[in-house]
Structures are given as structure tokens and as C-alpha cells.
């Protein structure tokens, strides 16, 4: 026998992976998980650590991820535990889980039943891809890549390696690249190489192994994947009889052995070394390594690996002509449950026939060869039936495609009609919208015009009022000027005419009074009374003259006139204090007279009504504004009291308006009254 059974398994660090077997026949696929290479005690440690993480998880999504990891972890060892963790994960997905959660749940359900129900597992892998097809994130692409890889490996178990190759090239590898997981890409390149190795295309297989190694060569943590690539390059070199090259690859793989976490990978390594030593003629080394491989495979009851190692041990004893020992391992293989791949069973029968013949038991050898021949014929018939069935399916597929083409033609016609009708509806709807838009804009324009007209009318009315107010103020100003001129004339006449006469009469009487005093006459008292009355009349005449037009205002300016006014109007009950800041000596006559009359009226009003003991008058100029404040500590005004609007206050209001100033009254009950006036100097 020039060839021997090989078992090849694909693994990705985040998920169990499936591998194909090499030789003229396929032994089958192994589906496994990351485990410690030393003992099952670490299984419990891993399990407990994940459960602890689940208890401390802060969100349901994290709990789902951990529980699915545990389900994946136990799928190949304990399906009850695997199902338990899967159901717990599904309980955190809610009453209406997302398509993403449904997809990853279906994927892990397929992992659990992978070996036990191939068709159902294939269904769940397709379902997982369907659920995840609407997502474009790396995680979804990664799960879709794994689902199609596992689906293809199940097809390989059903003797459809070519379909597995198609799925790797068209599905798994593109999705793995979209996921951005270079380790995933490397493992699918490795799978393609293994399928090529299975059909003895060793040179092409090695080129894919090299691509896989280059993909992860810069990664420091991908020890398992690098180890597996080197291991399979070594086996591929052995199959092409390049034993020195095989030895080099196996030695490189052995350098990574301490970093490998998969016991089945370590088992496969020792099996490969056993094969190498068999071809090198070192039987004892070969058997020793194969026994190590068998021990690791048996630790977790990996049936496929055990069968593969049994056959390799048989081949070793056979090559060294130790046929009794060789037959013992063939007996073990034939006693084990037959696997789905019938070609392996035929291989066992053929090798048993040759072994029995070598032992001289020709009768049994003939029986085994006859069983082999019958099995081979049945296998060929089954293959023929499958080919016929495949042709029938292709014919039915073509018929269905023709029906689909007809339906597509009808659908295309209907779609064109729908599109035409849809455009008509769009045009009609667009026309309606256009008319509505025009109507709306016309309405808005009319409304805007009406509003503009109303605003213009309001502005016109305001202008009329302003003109009337200006006219009224102009008339008032003319009246005030006339009054001031008349006051000035009367005050001058009183002061210069009547005042002089009264003063002259007083002087003459005073002279007569002095002479009578010298002569000792008795009419002195009567004359003194007349002199007193004349003196009083002169003072009253001066007061009236000052009220009508104070001489200091026109001769000396606003500040002295106001100081004199405050001093003159103060009395025993009320003290008037005057404060001035930066007042100009060159105000216009109109401003001087109006400000003086305003202040005079405010002080008079305060003396009459406020019952104040103190009145403060402040006058100041800041830039082009004159500020006047009259403040008293009198009885003030209540909330329901209004400032007096007698003739005097009305005159104040009119004079302030005439000067284009502002007028403000602040008052509270028992807290006095403050009047603030602000007058623009530049406009007067």
C-alpha cells in the first residue's frame, strides 16, 4: 500500500472547525473545540471561569456571547450541556430576538447536532446564513463564513468534496475577508490546500498552504494556525515523497508545540511523525508516536481520529511485515461502527483481504475480497444512481429556469406597465402639488401685501399724529415764548419803573422820619409803619419780578440761577439742596428758560404737596444730554395714586416734550418721590 489514511481537521480559534481527510478515500470530518492538551481538569476550570464571567456580566448581549461560547465548547463532548447553555443564551434574547441573534443561535444549534443529524445541521447552517444576510458588520460576515465552511464539510462527508471546494471559494473565503479576520482567511486557504492534497495535487496544495502562512505570518498569537499549516505542509511533502522537506516542516511545527491548545492537533502531529518514521524505516519510533496520538484522541473519545490512527498503526505493522499485529488493528476498525463514508469501509475490506493472504488464510482472504468487490459494485451503482439523479435534477432545474424566464418576461411586462402607471401618478400628483404651491404662494403674497398696506396705513396715521404733535408743540412754544417775553417786559417795567418809584418814596419817608426824630415829633411811629409797608412792597415787587424773569438766569447762566432759586425757595420746614455737575455756561436762551421753568414748577409742586423736610435738586451734563433729578423725602405716592396733572405739571410735561426729552416719576407710599428728566442738548 503506497498510501495511508490521514485525518485533517480545520480549526479557527473562536469557533470549532471541520476538516477533510486525505487519501484515495476520505475518512470523514472531525468537529472539535479548544481544550487543554494535558487533562480534562482544565475543562472544568475553563467552564467555571466562563460561568463566573456570565455572573459578573453587565449586559444581556455579553451574557449571550459567553453562553454561546460554552455551548460551542461542549458541543463535541456533551450535547446535553451544549443544549443547556444554548437555551440559556436564547432566554436572554427576549421574546422577539433580532435576526442577528436568531442567526448565531441557529449556527450554534447546527454545531451541536453536527455529527448526529447531518441534514438537520445543514438546514440550520443555511438558516443562520439567511438570518445574517441582512447585516454588514464583521461579526456577521465571520459567522456566515463559518456556517458555509461547516456546511461544506458536511457535504464532504457525503462524498461531495467538489461542492465543498466551491463553497470555500465562493462563500467562506469572501465572507472571511469581509470580516477582516486574517486567521479565518488563513484557515480557509488551508482548507482549499487540503482538498487539493486529497486529490493528490500536491504542488497546488502547497501553494495554498504557503498563502495561508503568509496571511498570518506577522501575527504573534496565531500559534495553533501556524502549527497546523506547518503540520499539513509536512504531510503534503510526505505524500509527494519529499521526506527531507517533510522532516523540516515537522521540526518547525514541533517548535510551536508548547503553544498549541488543541489536543486533537497535538494528536495529529504525533500521528504525522509516526507516518514519517514509518517511511524512514524506524518502526519503533513510528509506533511510539502513534501511541501518543492514540492516547490524546482517546482522552476525549474522538472516534474519527481513533480510526485514523488505528489504520496508520496497521499500515506500520504491514509495511514491516508484522501481519498478525497489523490484522489486530484492522479487526478493531471493522468492529467499530461503520462511518457514513463507505469508501473507507471498502478500504478496510481490501486491506484485510491482502493481510489474510499474507498470513496464508486464503479462504478468508477470498471472502473479504468478495465482500470488497460487492461493496465496490454497490458503491459504483450508488454513484451511478446519484449521477442519474443529478442529471434529472439538472433537467428539472432547466425546466424550472425556463418557467422562471417566462414568469420573468410576464413580470417584466407587468413591471413596465406599473412603472408607466406610476409615472403617470407621479406626474398627476406633481401637477396637483404645483397648483397647490402656486395657490399657496399667491395667498401668501396677498396676505403679505395686505399686511404691508396695514403697516403703511398705521405708519401714515403715526406720521399724522407726529405732525399734529409737532404743530401742537410749535404752537405751545410760540405761546411760551410770548408769555416769557411778556413776563420779561412786565418784570423789567416793575423793576425799573414801579420799583424805582417805591424805592424813592421809601427814601423820602426815611428822610422825613429822621428829621422828625431830631425835632422830637410824635408822628414818628405812623411814618415808620408806612416805611415798613413800603419796604415790604419793594420785596414783594422784587419777588414777582424774579418769578417772572430772574436776572441771574440771563446774565450768569443756569447754575447760578438754580442755586439762587433753591436758596430763595428754601424755608424753615423744607431745605432745598442744589448739586450740579459739568453744566455749560452757554446754553441757548430757550433751553435756559424752559429748564428753569420746569425746575421751578417741580420745586413748587414738591413744597406744596410732598410734606418733605428735604428736597435735592441735581443737574448734570454728560456728552450731549442734560439730566435733571428732583428728589424729596416726603409722603410719596401709593400704588393707586396718580401724579398730579394740574396746570403746573401739564406745563412741565409740555416743556419736556418741546425739548424732545423724557420724563419719569418714581414714587412709593411714605418713601418720597423722584422725578428724572433727560433732555438732548444738541436738539435745542
Rosetta blueprint (number, residue, H / E / L):
1 X L
2 X L
3 X L
4 X L
5 X L
6 X E
7 X E
8 X L
9 X L
10 X L
11 X L
12 X E
13 X L
14 X L
15 X E
16 X L
17 X L
18 X E
19 X L
20 X L
21 X E
22 X E
23 X L
24 X L
25 X L
26 X L
27 X L
28 X L
29 X L
30 X L
31 X E
32 X L
33 X L
34 X L
35 X L
36 X L
37 X L
38 X L
39 X L
40 X L
41 X H
42 X H
43 X H
44 X H
45 X H
46 X H
47 X H
48 X H
49 X H
50 X H
51 X H
52 X H
53 X H
54 X H
55 X H
56 X L
57 X L
58 X L
59 X L
60 X H
61 X H
62 X H
63 X H
64 X H
65 X H
66 X H
67 X H
68 X H
69 X H
70 X H
71 X H
72 X H
73 X H
74 X H
75 X L
76 X L
77 X L
78 X L
79 X H
80 X H
81 X H
82 X H
83 X H
84 X H
85 X H
86 X H
87 X H
88 X H
89 X H
90 X H
91 X H
92 X L
93 X L
94 X L
95 X L
96 X L
97 X L
98 X L
99 X H
100 X H
101 X H
102 X H
103 X H
104 X H
105 X H
106 X H
107 X H
108 X H
109 X H
110 X H
111 X H
112 X H
113 X L
114 X L
115 X L
116 X L
117 X L
118 X H
119 X H
120 X H
121 X H
122 X H
123 X H
124 X H
125 X H
126 X H
127 X H
128 X H
129 X H
130 X H
131 X H
132 X H
133 X L
134 X L
135 X L
136 X L
137 X L
138 X H
139 X H
140 X H
141 X H
142 X H
143 X H
144 X H
145 X H
146 X H
147 X H
148 X H
149 X H
150 X H
151 X H
152 X H
153 X H
154 X H
155 X H
156 X H
157 X H
158 X L
159 X L
160 X L
161 X H
162 X H
163 X H
164 X H
165 X H
166 X H
167 X H
168 X H
169 X H
170 X H
171 X H
172 X H
173 X H
174 X H
175 X H
176 X H
177 X H
178 X H
179 X H
180 X L
181 X L
182 X H
183 X H
184 X H
185 X H
186 X H
187 X H
188 X H
189 X H
190 X H
191 X H
192 X H
193 X H
194 X H
195 X H
196 X H
197 X H
198 X H
199 X L
200 X L
201 X L
202 X H
203 X H
204 X H
205 X H
206 X H
207 X H
208 X H
209 X H
210 X H
211 X H
212 X H
213 X H
214 X H
215 X H
216 X H
217 X L
218 X L
219 X L
220 X L
221 X L
222 X L
223 X H
224 X H
225 X H
226 X H
227 X H
228 X H
229 X H
230 X H
231 X H
232 X H
233 X H
234 X H
235 X H
236 X H
237 X H
238 X H
239 X H
240 X L
241 X L
242 X L
243 X H
244 X H
245 X H
246 X H
247 X H
248 X H
249 X H
250 X H
251 X H
252 X H
253 X H
254 X H
255 X H
256 X L
257 X H
258 X H
259 X H
260 X L
261 X L
262 X L
263 X H
264 X H
265 X H
266 X H
267 X H
268 X H
269 X H
270 X H
271 X H
272 X H
273 X H
274 X H
275 X H
276 X H
277 X H
278 X H
279 X H
280 X L
281 X L
282 X L
283 X H
284 X H
285 X H
286 X H
287 X H
288 X H
289 X H
290 X H
291 X H
292 X H
293 X H
294 X H
295 X H
296 X H
297 X H
298 X H
299 X H
300 X L
301 X L
302 X L
303 X H
304 X H
305 X H
306 X H
307 X H
308 X H
309 X H
310 X H
311 X H
312 X H
313 X H
314 X H
315 X H
316 X H
317 X H
318 X H
319 X H
320 X L
321 X L
322 X L
323 X H
324 X H
325 X H
326 X H
327 X H
328 X H
329 X H
330 X H
331 X H
332 X H
333 X H
334 X H
335 X H
336 X L
337 X L
338 X L
339 X L
340 X L
341 X L
342 X H
343 X H
344 X H
345 X H
346 X H
347 X H
348 X H
349 X H
350 X H
351 X H
352 X H
353 X H
354 X H
355 X H
356 X H
357 X H
358 X H
359 X L
360 X L
361 X L
362 X H
363 X H
364 X H
365 X H
366 X H
367 X H
368 X H
369 X H
370 X H
371 X H
372 X H
373 X H
374 X H
375 X H
376 X H
377 X H
378 X H
379 X H
380 X H
381 X H
382 X H
383 X H
384 X H
385 X H
386 X H
387 X H
388 X H
389 X H
390 X H
391 X H
392 X H
393 X H
394 X H
395 X H
396 X H
397 X H
398 X H
399 X H
400 X H
401 X H
402 X H
403 X H
404 X H
405 X H
406 X H
407 X H
408 X H
409 X H
410 X H
411 X H
412 X H
413 X H
414 X H
415 X H
416 X H
417 X H
418 X H
419 X H
420 X H
421 X H
422 X H
423 X H
424 X H
425 X H
426 X H
427 X H
428 X H
429 X H
430 X H
431 X H
432 X H
433 X H
434 X H
435 X H
436 X H
437 X H
438 X H
439 X H
440 X H
441 X H
442 X H
443 X H
444 X H
445 X H
446 X H
447 X H
448 X H
449 X H
450 X H
451 X H
452 X H
453 X H
454 X H
455 X H
456 X H
457 X H
458 X H
459 X H
460 X H
461 X H
462 X H
463 X H
464 X H
465 X H
466 X H
467 X H
468 X H
469 X H
470 X H
471 X H
472 X H
473 X H
474 X H
475 X H
476 X H
477 X H
478 X H
479 X H
480 X H
481 X H
482 X H
483 X H
484 X H
485 X H
486 X H
487 X H
488 X H
489 X H
490 X H
491 X H
492 X H
493 X H
494 X H
495 X H
496 X H
497 X H
498 X H
499 X H
500 X H
501 X H
502 X H
503 X H
504 X H
505 X H
506 X H
507 X H
508 X H
509 X H
510 X H
511 X H
512 X H
513 X H
514 X H
515 X H
516 X H
517 X H
518 X H
519 X H
520 X L
521 X L
522 X L
523 X L
524 X H
525 X H
526 X H
527 X H
528 X H
529 X H
530 X H
531 X H
532 X H
533 X H
534 X H
535 X H
536 X H
537 X H
538 X H
539 X H
540 X H
541 X H
542 X H
543 X H
544 X H
545 X H
546 X H
547 X H
548 X H
549 X L
550 X L
551 X H
552 X H
553 X H
554 X H
555 X H
556 X H
557 X L
558 X H
559 X H
560 X H
561 X H
562 X H
563 X H
564 X H
565 X H
566 X H
567 X H
568 X H
569 X H
570 X L
571 X L
572 X L
573 X L
574 X L
575 X E
576 X E
577 X E
578 X E
579 X E
580 X E
581 X E
582 X L
583 X L
584 X L
585 X L
586 X L
587 X L
588 X L
589 X H
590 X H
591 X H
592 X H
593 X H
594 X H
595 X H
596 X H
597 X H
598 X H
599 X H
600 X H
601 X H
602 X H
603 X H
604 X H
605 X H
606 X H
607 X H
608 X H
609 X H
610 X L
611 X L
612 X L
613 X L
614 X E
615 X E
616 X E
617 X E
618 X E
619 X E
620 X E
621 X E
622 X E
623 X L
624 X L
625 X E
626 X E
627 X E
628 X E
629 X E
630 X E
631 X E
632 X E
633 X L
634 X L
635 X L
636 X L
637 X L
638 X L
639 X L
640 X L
641 X L
642 X L
643 X L
644 X L
645 X L
646 X L
647 X H
648 X H
649 X H
650 X H
651 X H
652 X H
653 X H
654 X H
655 X H
656 X H
657 X H
658 X H
659 X L
660 X L
661 X L
662 X E
663 X E
664 X E
665 X E
666 X E
667 X E
668 X L
669 X L
670 X L
671 X L
672 X L
673 X E
674 X E
675 X E
676 X E
677 X E
678 X E
679 X E
680 X E
681 X L
682 X L
683 X L
684 X L
